[in-house]
Amino acid sequence: MAMLKSLRAFAVLDGARGRPRADLDAAARAVAALSRFAAAHTDTIAEIDVNPLLLRAKGEGAVALDALLIPRGAPPTH
């Protein structure tokens, strides 16, 4: 949660500008789960990119709309 609060756009996620508050708990769980996954697979995964992570309104969850996983030893992409 501290990482989310450090974002420049955190105020928008927290309900600024008349927007509903985003599901910050779901975002924190998603980031933590991805971190655990990456740590458990350091021997086989070189990179993981999730962009964007859609945060729904509070209590409605988060959804990764696109993700890229690059295996360790994969040829470079351009």
Rosetta silent file (secondary structure, phi, psi, omega in degrees, C-alpha in Angstrom):
SEQUENCE: MAMLKSLRAFAVLDGARGRPRADLDAAARAVAALSRFAAAHTDTIAEIDVNPLLLRAKGEGAVALDALLIPRGAPPTH
SCORE:     score description
SCORE:     0.000 S_00000001
   1 L     0.000  -34.526  178.927    0.000    0.000    0.000 S_00000001
   2 H   -61.839  -37.709  177.633    2.917    2.335    0.694 S_00000001
   3 H   -63.340  -42.112  178.650    4.084    1.940   -2.905 S_00000001
   4 H   -63.650  -41.959 -178.830    0.632    2.910   -4.180 S_00000001
   5 H   -67.349  -20.077  179.571    0.506    5.935   -1.897 S_00000001
   6 L   -82.284   -9.712 -179.740    3.864    7.103   -3.272 S_00000001
   7 L   -68.551  141.499  177.111    2.473    7.415   -6.818 S_00000001
   8 L   -61.514  -30.506 -178.188    1.964   10.946   -8.143 S_00000001
   9 L   -90.005   10.747 -175.824   -1.503    9.901   -9.329 S_00000001
  10 H   -57.032  -38.314 -178.287   -2.509    8.455   -5.955 S_00000001
  11 H   -56.996  -38.406  178.685   -5.013   11.249   -5.278 S_00000001
  12 H   -66.365  -41.820  178.214   -6.995   10.195   -8.355 S_00000001
  13 H   -64.719  -28.504 -176.801   -6.986    6.569   -7.178 S_00000001
  14 L   -89.289    7.235  173.254   -8.135    7.732   -3.764 S_00000001
  15 L   104.726   15.169  179.151  -11.234    9.456   -5.146 S_00000001
  16 H   -70.791  164.140  176.207  -10.084   12.949   -6.151 S_00000001
  17 H    58.597   31.382  175.865  -11.846   14.939   -8.860 S_00000001
  18 H    75.118    7.222  179.418  -15.199   13.341   -8.114 S_00000001
  19 L   -84.146  153.138  175.505  -14.077    9.877   -9.140 S_00000001
  20 L   -68.660  150.939  178.068  -14.981    6.830   -7.068 S_00000001
  21 L   -66.658  131.730  179.314  -12.215    5.493   -4.846 S_00000001
  22 E   -72.595  160.563  179.226  -10.335    2.694   -6.625 S_00000001
  23 L   -77.958   80.576 -177.011  -10.023   -0.747   -5.075 S_00000001
  24 H   -65.557  -33.789  177.496   -6.647   -0.044   -3.492 S_00000001
  25 H   -63.462  -41.818  178.762   -6.715   -3.237   -1.446 S_00000001
  26 H   -66.044  -38.827  177.976   -7.099   -5.283   -4.641 S_00000001
  27 H   -62.526  -45.421  179.821   -4.263   -3.318   -6.263 S_00000001
  28 H   -63.479  -40.842  177.624   -1.974   -3.972   -3.298 S_00000001
  29 H   -63.902  -40.961 -179.740   -2.871   -7.677   -3.342 S_00000001
  30 H   -63.949  -44.915  179.459   -2.186   -7.866   -7.094 S_00000001
  31 H   -64.202  -42.881  179.703    1.219   -6.191   -6.764 S_00000001
  32 H   -65.026  -41.601  179.574    2.144   -8.422   -3.815 S_00000001
  33 H   -65.163  -41.954  178.164    1.018  -11.587   -5.646 S_00000001
  34 H   -64.130  -39.218  177.996    2.994  -10.627   -8.753 S_00000001
  35 H   -63.054  -44.668  178.139    6.030   -9.945   -6.584 S_00000001
  36 H   -63.152  -41.443  178.439    5.735  -13.358   -4.910 S_00000001
  37 H   -60.808  -47.863 -179.427    5.318  -15.023   -8.315 S_00000001
  38 H   -61.385  -43.327  179.994    8.393  -13.250   -9.704 S_00000001
  39 H   -64.614  -35.266 -179.173   10.479  -14.148   -6.649 S_00000001
  40 H   -75.425  -15.951 -175.623    9.434  -17.799   -6.891 S_00000001
  41 L  -123.673   29.290 -177.863   10.399  -17.974  -10.571 S_00000001
  42 L   -61.444  -24.861 -179.503   13.642  -15.961  -10.738 S_00000001
  43 L   -77.404  -18.524 -176.175   15.389  -18.906  -12.348 S_00000001
  44 L  -120.602  -13.401 -176.982   13.001  -19.035  -15.322 S_00000001
  45 E  -118.259  127.808  178.856   11.587  -15.503  -15.755 S_00000001
  46 E   -89.989  -42.544 -176.125   13.651  -12.495  -16.864 S_00000001
  47 E  -146.694  149.512  171.728   10.930   -9.831  -16.992 S_00000001
  48 E  -135.399  132.563  177.375    7.252   -9.304  -16.231 S_00000001
  49 E  -131.760  123.934  174.013    5.275   -6.300  -17.401 S_00000001
  50 E  -117.215  116.602 -178.098    1.631   -5.658  -16.537 S_00000001
  51 L  -161.093  114.518    3.244    0.249   -2.581  -18.245 S_00000001
  52 L   -95.403  161.904  169.793   -2.356   -1.466  -17.628 S_00000001
  53 E  -102.509  111.561 -178.966   -3.701   -2.750  -14.353 S_00000001
  54 E   -81.957  121.629  175.979   -7.331   -1.652  -14.285 S_00000001
  55 E  -100.325  120.548  176.895   -8.519   -0.723  -10.817 S_00000001
  56 L   -83.262  178.056  179.440  -12.250   -0.947  -10.429 S_00000001
  57 E   -62.413  156.688 -177.729  -14.227    0.926   -7.776 S_00000001
  58 L   -47.086  128.635  178.918  -13.572    0.019   -4.136 S_00000001
  59 L    88.444   -3.677 -176.238  -14.634   -3.559   -3.462 S_00000001
  60 L  -108.145   -2.309  172.635  -14.801   -4.505   -7.165 S_00000001
  61 L    94.095 -174.106 -179.824  -11.213   -5.686   -7.723 S_00000001
  62 E  -134.932  148.269 -177.839   -8.383   -5.151  -10.175 S_00000001
  63 E  -135.963  127.981  172.827   -7.815   -6.648  -13.628 S_00000001
  64 E   -78.868  115.467 -178.741   -4.597   -6.943  -15.632 S_00000001
  65 L   -83.618  -25.329  177.730   -5.655   -5.912  -19.137 S_00000001
  66 L  -152.854  144.720  179.238   -2.348   -6.787  -20.761 S_00000001
  67 E  -149.248  150.546  176.682    0.770   -8.569  -19.572 S_00000001
  68 E  -132.170  128.980  177.219    4.104   -9.663  -20.972 S_00000001
  69 E  -121.296  122.460  179.915    6.270  -12.389  -19.461 S_00000001
  70 E  -109.507  117.535  179.553    9.760  -12.867  -20.887 S_00000001
  71 E   -68.046  150.371  175.634   11.457  -16.160  -20.053 S_00000001
  72 L   -63.709  135.638 -179.629   15.083  -16.142  -18.989 S_00000001
  73 L    85.512    1.323  178.042   17.329  -16.850  -21.961 S_00000001
  74 L   -70.741  147.626  177.592   14.780  -15.669  -24.534 S_00000001
  75 L   -63.939  147.479 -179.514   16.215  -13.860  -27.539 S_00000001
  76 L   -61.675  144.678  175.708   16.005  -10.051  -27.273 S_00000001
  77 L  -104.572  153.143 -179.048   12.937   -8.400  -28.797 S_00000001
  78 L  -119.696    0.000    0.000   13.033   -5.116  -30.675 S_00000001
